[in-house]
């Protein structure tokens, strides 16, 4: 592959913004990446900053799912236990409480499995 701006020179890298081949004269460092000199440097720095923010946000999302897991798990256990223990006095209403509790426990498991994607 040759340089986009100097077709007679071999390319050493690709611009992270436009994906064009760049020779040493046309390549400029923009953060951890290379960009077209005096053309795409700012856009590549912006892209790098956005990626770093996304990585940080991904870690926060994982902790949010874990917090939801704990909440849904505790409330689900309480609803299920209450529904089962009150069946003699509440009848079918107790089954509704138990069903809500089981649904919350299912939500806790789903949140836990989702949180594992963000490690």
DANOR-V408586 format. One record per backbone hydrogen bond with DSSP energy under -0.5 kcal/mol. CO is the residue of the C=O (numbers start at 1). NH is the residue of the N-H. If there is no record, write none. Layout:
# DANOR-V408586
CO&NH  CO&NH
This chain:
# DANOR-V408586
1&11  6&3  6&9  9&3  13&22  15&19  20&15  21&4  22&12  22&13  23&26  23&27  26&37  28&35  30&33  33&30  34&16  35&28  36&39  36&40  36&41  40&44  41&45  42&46  43&47  44&48  45&49  46&50  47&51  48&52  49&53  50&54  51&55  52&56  53&57  54&58  55&59  56&60  57&61  58&62  59&63  60&64  61&65  62&66  63&67  64&68  65&69  66&70  67&71  68&72  69&73  70&74  71&75  72&76  73&77  74&78  75&79  76&80  77&81  78&82  79&83  80&84  81&85  82&86  84&87  86&89  86&90  87&91  90&93  91&94  91&95  92&96  93&97  94&98  95&99  96&100  97&101  98&102  99&103  100&104  101&105  102&106  103&107  104&108  105&109  106&110  107&111  108&112  109&113  110&114  111&115  112&116  114&117  115&118  116&119
